[in-house]
């Protein structure tokens, strides 16, 4: 029996061969290094001014002022006191020679017709003694806390910190010295460091040795101690560079007369004579 096929039916459709899409070869992105490779002999500070080798002194990122002591400048980054940042001087007590240490740079600031500001000094400045160091009181402004009895308390007076911060921000100051207690709020120290960045001269904070164990944002910290008549012992606690193991002994400008200096040296090196003790006192 023959079956008739309707038109269009009964005929197997032709198989369409659809070609597979071509595989696109997307190259992997090149891996770029986070930091460009350093050329042989290239110094770290050429990559960024804040970098330095751990065994070398860092280059100063700001203006540097010579201290007037070659032994000290040789150990300070850049060869002197940095400007635009805080420098901390830690003292066992006032009067170990800190003013004679700073006198050369302070006198040069006044020679450039820039004024000095001292905040809460432990005693009234002596005009003739400062003149002997080359510092003129007519270019010196002394700022005392509004409440003098509170200025020597563990925390500094708020008006002293306010005045110091705004004096540094003004940009019209040659050098600033502030006698602050060892206990200082971290945020206050950070605000002073930010304010010092607008200051074109040095800014020194004089604090007690108790602050040695406390963290500080100041890039330069020195511990001062007396090394005898007209001599100062300096310990570098913090600097941009390797730690300094040895101490630095500086000869300060003399303030004692020759006989007084001789007596001071004799009393320092001579052994203490034993006092005669009676047998009765010994037996007792």
QUIJOQUI-V209105 format. One record per helix or strand of 2 or more residues. SS is the DSSP state (a for helix, b for strand). FROM is the first residue (numbers start at 0). TO is the last residue. Records with the same first field share a line. If there is no record, write none. Layout:
SS = FROM-TO ; FROM-TO
//
This chain:
a = 43-46 ; 69-72 ; 97-110 ; 126-131 ; 136-138 ; 147-150 ; 157-169 ; 185-195 ; 208-212 ; 257-268 ; 278-282
b = 63-64 ; 80-81 ; 85-90 ; 115-118 ; 139-142 ; 174-178 ; 202-207 ; 219-225 ; 230-237 ; 247-250
//
